[in-house]
Amino acid sequence: MNTRELNRRQVLSGALRAAEGVAKTTHQEPTNSSDSGGERAESLENVGTAKVNRAKSGELCKPGDSVPMSGIYEAIHDKLDGDDHSQPHPVIAFSGRQFPACRVCVDQVRFRLLQAAGPVDAHNHFKA
C-alpha cells in the first residue's frame, strides 16, 4: 500500500505502535529474583516517581494509561481525517484510575497535565 493511500489515523496509529515498541525495549524493569522486598518497593516507588515526572514534563497519556497524578488534564481529541469533533478541553483525572477512551475518536484522544491538584481533605490546612 502506498503511503498516500493511508489516512491520518492509520499513519498516527502506526507511529504510536512503533514508539511504544521502542519504549518497551529501552525501558525494562529489573528481573533479578534476589531483590529483597524493600528494594522491590523502592523500585516501584521510582517507577511511580518517573510517571509523575513524565506527567509534569507535559508528556501525553493515552486511554488505558494509569493517571500518574490527580489534577486537571487537557483532553486533546483526534481530528477525524480533518474534522474536529471536539476542541481540546480540561478534564479532572484522579491518580490511580485509568484514562478513558473517547466515544468518537476512541483511543486517539490524548491527555496532558495542566495543573496537578490533590483532594482538599488531604491538604494540611483543611484536615479536621
N, C-alpha and C positions, 0 to 999 in steps of 0.2 A: 504494500500500500504506500502510495506517495504521501509525503508529509503535508502536501497541500490538500489532500483529501481528509485529513484529520481535523476534527473541530477542536476548539479551545479546551473543552473539558477533557478530551482524550489526551491531549498533549500535557495538560496540567496533572492529570492522574498518573501518567507515565513518569513525569518528572518527580512527583511526590514518592512514588514507589521506589524509584532509583535512589532518591535521597534517604529514604528510610532504610534501604538496604545498606547504604554506606554507613549510616549512623549505627546500625546494628553490628556491623563488622568492626567499627572503630571503637565502640563503647561496649565492652563486655564486663559483666560482673565477675569478681574473682570466684573461682570454683574450688579453692583449697578447702577440703573437708576437715582439715585440722584446726580451722578457726574456732576460737572459743566463742561463747555466746556474747561476751562483751565486745569482742572485735567485730562480730557479725552485726550487732546492734549499732555500733559506731559506723560501720559501712553503710547500713540502711539509713542512718541519720545523714550521712554525707550525700547519699542519693537524694534525700528529701531536700537538703540544702541546695543541691545542684538544680533541682526542679524550680525552687523558689528563685534562684539566681537567674535561670533562663527566663522565667516569667517577668522578673524585674527588668531584664535586658530588652524586653519587647518581643521576644520570640513568640511566634504564633503557635497556638494549640489547635488541635482538630477534634472533631467529635470522637468520643470514646476515651480521650486522654483524661487522666485524673486531674482535677483542678488543683494546682500546686499551692495556691494561697487564696483565701477569701478576698473578695474585692469586687470592684466594678471593672468589667471587661468590655471591650468593643467587639461586637459581633460583625464580622465582615463577610458578606454573602457573595457567592459566585455570580458573575454576570453571565446568565444563561445564554451563551452564544451572542453576547452583545446587549441583551435585555436585562436591565436592573429590575429585579423583583423586590428589592429592598435596599435602601441606603444603609451604610454602617450605622449601628445604634448601640447604646450602652445597655448592658445586662449585668445583673448581680449573680455571681457564682460563689459557691461555698466550698472551702477546702475539703478534699477527700471525695467529693462527688465527681461524676463524670460529665464532661461537656456533652450536650445533646446534639443530635443531628437536626438540620433544618427540614421542615416539611416540604419545602420546594426544591432547594438545591442540595438536599440530603447531606452527604459527607464532604461537600465542597466548602462549607462555611468554616471560617477560622476565627479564633478568639485571641485578643491581645489585651494584656493587663493595662488598664488606665490608672487605677488607684487601688492600692491594697487597703483593706479595711477588715477589722475583726468585729465580732459581736459586741454590742455595747456593754453587756453584763460581764464580759471578760476583762474590761478595762478597769484598772485600779481606782479611778475616780468615781466609778459607778457601782462598785461592789457594796453590798449591804453589810 
